[in-house]
Amino acid sequence: MSLDWIPRAPKENLFDYTTVRKDLLEKPAPPRTVYEKRPLVNPKTKEPVEGLYVGYVILDNEKQGNSYNLEMLAGAACAFQLASRDPSVVAVVLTGAGDRFFCTGGNVPEYSEHMIGRPLDCQAYMQVYWDAFNAVWTSTKPFIRRVQGMSIGGGEEISGCCDLTIAADTATFGQVGPAHGSTAMGGAVQFKSVTMTIEDAVWNTVACAEQMSAYKMLRKSYIHRVEPVLKKDGKFIRNPEVITDKWIEDGQIVYGEFKTGDELKEAKALVKTLERDTSRLDQAVDEVVWTFANLYPQQVGNSLNMIRAQKKVSWERTKAETIFWWAANAGVYGEFDMGMTAFNTSKMTGTRDADIIKLRQLLAKGRRFDAELFEEVMPKPQK
């Protein structure tokens, strides 16, 4: 029996469900966020699959460590939504331009020069942050973080909502918020308390004690896969700056720790002479994407959203406070002003740090935050 009598839309009939500003993704030069639809590739045959794509979101601001300003953050939110709502896109890959930096977080000059003393701007900025996360939380596509360099501060946060991380073995991971007048509340304190042990989360996000190697993060189950990107005599070698050939030394786990002393000096000198090749990193990304592409899409989407709920619950519990705390913390002469301004003026003063011990001493005497206290603890311009 024919069903032609039932009113239906044409067989091939696509609606556009996006609500984004595509102009944010069309900037001709950095600082910018770039969105590219690359063909889905069979990693074994290298053949592209007709009509299917991988959405690549690239943070492009190499001169400033791929840090994101407001337009880049909004661009990322737009790109996440475009990829999420495009039925031809099977997965989304977030990465950074170049090979030195994945992302070093929010743009310090913008924070220091504009956001300080503008609480309403701070609130609106965090709402854009929400837009980026929400585009991921509601997506049926796997989000893969391709970390090819340093991931620090807000770089760890904007990407913390991703589902899997594949890293070059020269990549490093860490937080710096409390060392520079900020709280890592754009995702790090929420997500890392879920994906790491509580004690590791405290050490990494609050103490800001170390920039951890990719191998150490793999050891701690924070990332999914690590691939070498350095070549010696035409062959891939593991990052010589990191211990990867043994697990324990003198009763302590040393796998993934950075070498020290003369060994580290020799390793750094060697690295400068080595060829850099990201083909194995890219192959790993293709393999992971291909795995998901060969699964039923609705089952993938449902499964991802149920797993993401753990991070989402942690985020939802505190996201309202992030808006109002940052607005309050960004007052003139406060800790955020000290930290961001010291960092932003480091070329003038020779240091990125205010005198936090002196700040604590003054506060212990009952001093208030004002211009006088600010001047006492801030570094001075070099003559």
N, C-alpha and C positions, 0 to 999 in steps of 0.2 A: 504494500500500500504506500503510495507516494505521500510525502509530508509537505509537498510544495505549497499547500494551502495555508500553512501556518506562517504568519508574518515573521520574517527573520532579517537581520542585517546581512549584508554581503559576507561571503565566506572569509575573505581577507579584508578585515575592517579594524584598523588600529586607532584607538583614541590616544591623545597625549595627556597623561595624568600629572605632568610636572607643573610646578608652580614656582619656577626659579628665574633668576636674572641671568640669562645666558651670556650677557655682555661681560660678566665677571670672569668668564672663562675664555675671553677673546682678546686679552691684553697682548700686545705684540712683544713685550719685553718684561723681564723681572723687575720688581717682585710680583709674582703672579702664581695662580694655581692653574695648571694645565689639565685638561681632560681629553683623553684619547681613547677611541674605540679601536682596539687591535684585534685582528682575526684570532679566533680560537685555533690553536695549533695542536695537532697530535704530536706529543713529545717523542714518540718512537720514529715516526715517518717524516716529521717536520712539515707535514702537509696541512694547510689551512682548511678549516671546515666552513663550507659555504653558509653564509647567513647567520653565523654565530660569532660572538665577540667577547673580549675581556675588556672591562672598563679600567683604564689606568688613570689614577689621580696623582698628579706630580706636583709637589711643593717646590717651586722654583724661585729661590732667592739665595743663591750660593754665596754671594758677597756678605750676607749676614747669616750664614749658617743654616740656610733654608728656614729661618724663623718666619713666622706668619704674622702679617699685619691684619687689620680688620678685613680688608678686601680679600685677602688670601683665605682667611677663615670662612668668610661668606662664600667664596668660590668653592672651597672644599665641601661645604654644606650643599651647595648647588650640584656639584659633581656627584656627590654621594646619592643625591635624589635622582639625578638623571640616569645614573647607572642602575639604581635600584628599580626604577619603574620602566626600564627598557627591556622588553621581553627577549630581545636578541642578545642581551648581555648575560653571560652565565656566571660570572664572578667579577669581583672588584679588587684591584690591587692598588694599595696606597704606598707611594715611595717618594724619595727626594731626588732633586736634580744633582748630577755629578756623583762623585764617589767618596767625598770627605764627610758629608753630613746627610743624615736622614732628615732630621729636624731638631733644632735647638730650642723650640718653644715659641712663645709669644715674642713679638718684636720689641726689644727693650727701648729703643728710641721712642716708639709710639707710646709705650707705657709711661716712660719717664717724662716725655715732653707734652703729651696730650692728656693721658688718663688721670694723672695726679690732680686731685682737687676737683674732679668732675664725676661725682658719684652716679649721676644718671647715665653718663656714657658707660661707666663700668657695668651698670645693670643691663644696659642694652647689649653690650658686648657679650655678656654671659648668655643672653637669650639667643644670640647667633650660635654660640657654642652648643646650646641645646638643640638647635636646628640640625647641626651636623650629627650629633649623637642619635637624634630621633630618626634621621634618614637611615641609619644603620639598624637601630632597634626594630624598625618595622620592615626591613628588607628581607626578601627571601633568598638573597644571593650571599654566598660566602665572601667575607671581606678578609683579604690577605695583606699583611703588612710586610713589604719587602724592604728590609733595613740594610742599606748598603754602606752606612757610615755611622757617625755619632748620633745617638738618640738620647736626648737629655731634656729635662724640664718638661715644658708643655709639649715637646715632641713625643714624649712617652704618654702624654695624656690624650691628645687629639687622636692618637692611633690606638689608645688602650681599649677602644670599643671593638677593634678588629677581632676576628675569630682565630686566626693563626698568624704566627710570625715566622718568616724565613729570613735568616740573616747571613750576611757575609761574615767571615770569621775575623775580620778587622773591625767590625761594628762594636760599639760600646753602648751601655745603657746606664742611666742614672737620673737623679733628681737634684735640684739645687735650690728649691723654693725657700726654705727657712734660712738658708745662707745668704739670701738676697732680698729679704723682707717680704716674702710671699709664702703662701701655703699651697702645696701641690693638690689643690682641691678641684682642678679641672678634669679629674678622673683618676689620678694616681693613688690618692689615699683611699678612694673608693674601690678601684679595680684591683690594686695590688694586695689589698687585704683579703681579696677573694682568690686571686691567682697565685699568691705566694703565701708562705706561713706568715702569721702576724708579726713574728719577730723579724723576719726578713723584710716585711713591708715597713716596719718601723725604722730599721737600719737604712733601708734604701730611700724612703720618701721623707723621713723626718730628720734623721741624722745626716743625710746627704754625705755619707762617709766615704763613698768610693764610686767611681765609674766602673761598672762591672763588664767583663768581657762577654762576648757572645757565648763562649763555651761555659762560662760560669752560670749564665742565665739558662742555658740548656740543662746544665746540671741541676738547677733549681726548678726545672720544669716550667719556666716562665715563657720560653719560646719553643717552637716546634722542631726547627731544623737549622743546622749551620753548614755553610758551604765555603770552601777555600776560594780565595780570589787572587792570590799571589802566585807567580810562576818563577821558578828558577831553572835555567837551562831548558825552557820549554815545557816543564812539568809543574803541575800544581803542588804547592807545599802548604802545610798548615801555618798559620800565623806564628812566626818565630818568637814574637814577644810574649806569647802565652804558653803555659805548661799544658801540653796535651798528650804527653807520652807516658804519664804515670798518674795514678789515682791518689796514692797516699805517700807521704813522706814524714817520718818521725811522728807517726800516729795522727797526723792532720791531713784532711783532704786538700790536695793542692791542684787537682785537675781544674783548669779554667782560671787559675790565678795568674796574674802577670808576673813575669820574671823580675828579679831585682838586681841591683848592683851592676857589676861588669857584664853579666849575662844579658841584662836588659839593654845596656849600651850597645853591645855587639849586635843584638837583635834589631835594634832601631837602625843601626848603620846598614845592616843587611837589607832591611825593608826598603830603604831609599834606593837600592839598586835593582829591585825586583819589578818585573812586569806585572801590571794589574789587569785581570781578565774576569769579567763577571758572567761568563758563559755558563758556568756551573750553577751559579745563583739563579740565573734566568731559567735554566733547565729545571731546577727544583721548583720554581714557581709554576712553570708550565705543567710539570707532573702533578702538582697538587691541584691546580685548576682542572686538569683533564680528569682527575679522579672524581671531582664533584660533577663535572659535565656529564659523566656517564651514570649518574644517579637520577632517579625521578625528581624533577624540580620541586614539586609541592612537598614531597617528603623531606627533601633537603631543607627547604624553607621552614617547615614546621619544626624540624629537629633543631635547627640553628636558633630559632626564637625561643624554644624551651630551654636550651642551654644558656643563651644570653640572659635569660631572666635572672640568673645569679648576679651578674654584673649590674643589670638594670635595677634590681631591687636595692643594691648597695648605693647606686647613683641616685635613685629616686628618694631615698631616705634623707639625703643631704643636699640635693641640688638647689632647693630654695635658699638655703643658707649661703650657698656659693655666691649668689647674686648680691645679697645684702652685706655679707662679710667683706667681699672685695670692694664694694662701694665704700664701706666704713674704713677699711684698711688703707684705702688710697687717698686719705686726707693729706693735706700739705703738712710736711715736717714729720710725718709718721714713719713707721718702719718700712712700709712699701716705698715711700719717697726716698728714704735713706738708701735702701738696697738697690732700687732701679737707677737712681741718680748717680750713685757711686759707680755702678757698672757702666752707665752711659757716658760718664766723664772720665773713664779710665785712661784714655789717651792723653788727657790733660794732667791727670794726677799721678799716673804711674801705678795705680792699684784699682782693683774692682771692688774693694771692700771698705765699708765704714768700720769704725772701731766699736765692735759689739760689746766687748768687755767693758769699755768705758761707758757705753750706753747703760749697761746693767748696773754699773757702780753709781751712775747719776740717778737712775730710777730708784735704786735702793735708798737714796737720800731724800726721796720724795719729790724729785724734779718732775715738771710736766713736759709734755712734748710741745716745744715751741721753736721759734727760729734760733734762739740762743743755744738750746740743747742740740739742735740740728747742726749748727755750725761747729760745735765742740767735737762732735763725733765723726763728722765727714772729713774725708781726705782733702788736702789742699792742692791747688794747682802748682805744678812744678815751675820753678823760676827758669 
